[in-house]
Amino acid sequence: MTALLVLCTANQCRSPVAAALLDRQLGERRSGVAVLSAGLLDGGAPPPSEVRVAAAKVGIDLSGHRSRELNHDLIAGVDLVLCMTRRHVRELSVREPEMWPRAFTLREIVRRGEEVGARPAGSELTEWLELLHESRTKVELMGADPGDDVADPMGGAQEDFDKMVVDLLDLTRRFVDLAWPDTAA
């Protein structure tokens, strides 16, 4: 079974929303993909009310979610890590260097996938990821970049959280269309 991990800072906002959206979209395609989420900080915290409200607007219930801290055991069985920012890819690559070829920001994997093309029918996800990774350099991970990073709305107004959810809805749909096109309805 393929397993994806969505990673952000605290696993209270961006990553649980993206994971729930991916889980729903991949479930609709009967992909058999397991979707997990985690953060770089300590776990056990619920999402803020602004996140729950924004997610509910697109049919996602995060009331039962509690943040989870990234650890080696969690990452061990994962085929792909979708990070919310370049910083998350950098930190993951330092902690778990073998994950570098399989760790992308969500925006980056969508951009690279749209440049290279969707995963060919019958090919393994790992083959497509290798193709997407070919031209990457670690230097590209330096600094923040709105072209690669999903903005963190924490501390912002409700409309910032709503915008984040709409952005993640668009990005996750595009990613699923690229990575699982042969199972599209």
Helices and strands as residue ranges (DSSP letters): E 3-8, H 14-28, E 34-39, H 49-56, H 72-76, E 80-83, H 86-95, G 97-102, E 103-105, H 106-116, H 125-133, G 138-141, H 158-179, G 181-183
